[in-house]
């Protein structure tokens, strides 16, 4: 990571050889292209108010804009509000609408492509294979595991991928 880049920002560096003319003028060199990815707007869907508040503070300190919902229905309402979310952090066991029902409803809506990080102490019950689930992080893995999963989801959701898994900027 280069100087002046905050750890919460992702930097993608793609190195490519220069043309033959450029190489002939100064020997073999490489050109570095970088793209800064600003921290995503995160929607936290968690029924435990104390945990949700702590997650908001932590993610805001990492540079994220954060919205919160206490259950799946409120999260669907937030998605329909017009706010563009980059990542959803989802608990599975909640009142009103649980995480599984939320994922099913979200998949049928206009926000089916927004990546989801499941952060729950409940078993995922096969939900890790859902198309929009970026990763599953047990709450026992803590905040470090959650932050790593959010960074992974940001990167995966912001760069177009080829069939081989390579990306283009």
C-alpha positions, -999 to +999 in steps of 0.1 A: +000+000+000+014+034-009+020+063+015-011+084+022-036+056+015-058+048+045-060+010+053-098+012+048-093+022+012-086-004-014-061+002-040-058-019-071-026-017-090-024-032-124+010-035-140+014-038-178+044-037-201+047-006-222+047-007-260+079-016-279+084+020-289+082+031-252+105+003-242+131+011-269+133+046-256+143+037-221+145+000-217+119-024-203+096-005-179+062-010-165+032+013-163+012+013-130-025+021-131-043+025-099-079+030-089-089+041-054-121+025-042-138+046-017-153+026+012-188+014+004-220+026+020-228-003+043-262-014+055-260-032+088-290-055+095-287-066+131-314-069+158-290-064+188-290-026+192-257-025+212-238-046+187-254-026+158-243+007+174-207-007+179-206-018+143-217+016+131-190+034+151-163+010+139-173+011+102-176+049+103-141+051+118-130+031+088-144+057+065-177+040+056-211+056+054-234+034+074-271+028+076-288+004+099-319-018+102-331-039+131-346-066+110-350-078+074-382-059+067-366-026+077-336-035+055-358-040+025-374-006+033-339+009+033-330-007+000-362+008-015-354+043-001-331+051-031-299+049-012-272+030-030-255+004-008-222-012-017-224-040+010-250-054+033-239-069+067-266-094+077-275-112+109-296-143+103-316-146+135-339-116+139-375-108+146-401-097+121-381-109+090-350-131+095-319-131+073-330-160+051-363-144+043-345-111+036-321-128+012-350-144-007-369-111-010-338-091-019-330-116-047-363-109-063-359-071-061-339-045-079-310-049-053-302-085-060-266-077-070-256-059-038-231-082-020-240-096+014-217-105+042-235-128+067-222-119+102-241-142+125-238-167+154-265-188+137-256-215+113-259-203+077-278-233+065-264-233+030-269-196+025-232-192+017-240-205-018-266-178-026-254-157-055-253-124-036-236-138-005-200-127-006-189-144+026-201-158+059-183-146+090-192-162+124-196-136+151-170-155+170-144-145+144-150-109+155-146-075+139-113-084+121-130-111+102-160-088+094-137-060+081-118-084+059-151-097+045-164-062+038-132-053+020-135-085-001-171-077-009-162-041-019-135-053-042-156-080-057-186-057-062-167-028-078-145-044-105-159-061-135-147-097-137-140-120-166-149-156-167-113-165-156-117-143-125-094-116-137-106-080-135-103-050-157-103-013-147 
